[in-house]
Amino acid sequence: MTERVATCFCGDYSVTMRGDPMLVSACCCTRCQRRTGSFFGVTAYFRPDQMVAQSGEEKTFRLDDATTRFRQCARCGTPVWYAPDDDGWGEDIMGVSDG
């Protein structure tokens, strides 16, 4: 089975995902623009049980509206993955930053 590794800019923090993502999305909403500093953000969506490894120290940032928690590298601050705080999406899901 395929494994994919998402790593921060400095290389100190990474997550390894096993299998194919449920969905890959390019989004231009304000949140994705702010998360990436670009016009849009690309995200691969996985189920949490597809995360098979995590290394390095993470820092968590939670939006004021309490909808999402972002996990980022404690050293360089690169957001690596995020997940909704509630199950409003109908299933367990996490987004891994692709760009």
C-alpha positions as CSV (number, residue, x, y, z in Angstrom):
1,M,0.0,0.0,0.0
2,T,1.2,3.5,-0.9
3,E,2.6,5.7,1.9
4,R,2.8,9.5,1.6
5,V,4.8,11.8,3.9
6,A,3.9,15.4,4.5
7,T,6.7,17.4,6.0
8,C,7.1,21.0,7.2
9,F,9.5,23.5,5.7
10,C,12.4,22.9,8.1
11,G,11.9,19.1,8.1
12,D,11.4,18.7,11.9
13,Y,7.8,17.6,11.8
14,S,6.1,15.1,9.5
15,V,3.1,12.8,9.2
16,T,2.9,9.6,7.2
17,M,-0.3,8.6,5.6
18,R,-1.1,5.1,4.3
19,G,-3.3,4.5,1.3
20,D,-5.0,6.9,-1.1
21,P,-6.8,10.1,0.0
22,M,-10.6,10.2,-0.1
23,L,-10.4,13.5,-2.0
24,V,-7.9,16.0,-3.2
25,S,-9.1,19.5,-3.4
26,A,-7.9,22.9,-4.6
27,C,-9.8,25.6,-2.6
28,C,-9.8,29.4,-2.8
29,C,-11.8,30.2,0.3
30,T,-10.4,32.8,2.7
31,R,-9.2,30.1,5.2
32,C,-7.2,28.2,2.6
33,Q,-5.7,31.5,1.3
34,R,-4.6,32.5,4.9
35,R,-3.4,29.0,5.6
36,T,-1.1,28.9,2.5
37,G,-0.4,32.6,1.9
38,S,-1.5,32.0,-1.7
39,F,-4.6,32.4,-3.8
40,F,-5.7,28.8,-3.1
41,G,-4.7,25.8,-1.0
42,V,-4.4,22.2,-2.1
43,T,-5.5,19.6,0.5
44,A,-5.6,15.8,0.5
45,Y,-8.3,14.4,2.7
46,F,-7.7,11.2,4.6
47,R,-9.4,9.3,7.4
48,P,-7.5,9.7,10.7
49,D,-6.7,6.0,10.9
50,Q,-4.7,6.3,7.7
51,M,-2.0,8.3,9.7
52,V,0.5,5.6,10.5
53,A,3.4,7.7,11.8
54,Q,4.1,11.2,13.2
55,S,7.5,12.6,14.0
56,G,8.7,15.8,15.6
57,E,7.1,18.3,17.8
58,E,3.8,19.9,16.8
59,K,2.0,23.0,17.8
60,T,-1.8,23.3,17.7
61,F,-3.7,26.3,16.6
62,R,-7.5,26.5,17.0
63,L,-9.7,28.9,15.1
64,D,-11.7,31.3,17.3
65,D,-15.0,29.9,15.9
66,A,-13.9,26.5,17.3
67,T,-14.4,24.7,14.0
68,T,-10.9,23.6,13.2
69,R,-7.6,22.7,14.8
70,F,-4.4,23.1,12.8
71,R,-1.3,21.1,13.5
72,Q,1.9,22.8,12.6
73,C,5.6,22.4,13.2
74,A,6.6,23.8,16.6
75,R,9.9,25.1,15.1
76,C,9.1,26.7,11.7
77,G,5.3,27.0,12.0
78,T,4.4,25.3,8.7
79,P,0.8,24.0,8.9
80,V,1.0,20.2,8.0
81,W,-2.5,18.9,8.8
82,Y,-5.8,20.0,10.2
83,A,-9.1,18.5,11.3
84,P,-12.6,19.8,12.2
85,D,-13.4,20.0,15.9
86,D,-16.8,18.5,15.4
87,D,-18.2,15.7,13.2
88,G,-20.2,18.1,11.1
89,W,-18.7,16.7,7.9
90,G,-20.5,13.4,8.5
91,E,-17.4,11.3,8.9
92,D,-14.0,11.4,10.5
93,I,-11.7,13.3,8.2
94,M,-8.4,15.2,8.3
95,G,-6.8,17.5,5.7
96,V,-3.1,17.2,4.9
97,S,-1.6,20.3,3.3
98,D,-0.4,19.7,-0.3
99,G,0.3,23.3,-1.3
